Amino acid sequence: MRDVRVLREVRILRDTRISRNARVLRHAWGLSVLGLSVSGLVVGVAIGLTLGR
């Protein structure tokens, strides 16, 4: 009986760690996409300025 409880606690710990990692990965992915879009915008503005001048 005690082994079952320990297994359940271990499974819960593993699930929470996996979900936390997934959340961090999703947050990092969103930040990288945001950075890519911002850098693309900056590059577009720089190209527009150099061409417009």
CORTAMO-V861172 format. One record per backbone hydrogen bond with DSSP energy under -1.0 kcal/mol. NH is the residue of the N-H (numbers start at 0). CO is the residue of the C=O. E is the energy in kcal/mol with one decimal. If there is no record, write none. Layout:
BEGIN
<<NH	CO	E> <NH	CO	E>>
END
This chain:
BEGIN
<<4	0	-1.7> <5	1	-2.4> <6	2	-2.7> <7	3	-2.4> <8	4	-2.6> <9	5	-2.6> <10	6	-2.5> <11	7	-2.5> <12	8	-2.6> <13	9	-2.6> <14	10	-2.5> <15	11	-2.5> <16	12	-2.3> <17	13	-2.5> <18	14	-2.7> <19	15	-2.3> <20	16	-2.5> <21	17	-2.5> <22	18	-2.3> <23	19	-2.4> <24	20	-2.7> <25	21	-2.7> <26	22	-2.5> <27	23	-2.7> <28	24	-2.6> <29	25	-2.5> <30	26	-2.3> <31	27	-2.5> <32	28	-2.4> <33	29	-2.4> <34	30	-2.7> <35	31	-2.6> <36	32	-2.4> <37	33	-2.5> <38	34	-2.8> <39	35	-2.5> <40	36	-2.2> <41	37	-2.5> <42	38	-2.7> <43	39	-2.5> <44	40	-2.5> <45	41	-2.6> <46	42	-2.7> <47	43	-2.5> <48	44	-2.4> <49	45	-2.5> <50	46	-2.6> <51	47	-2.4> <52	48	-1.3>>
END
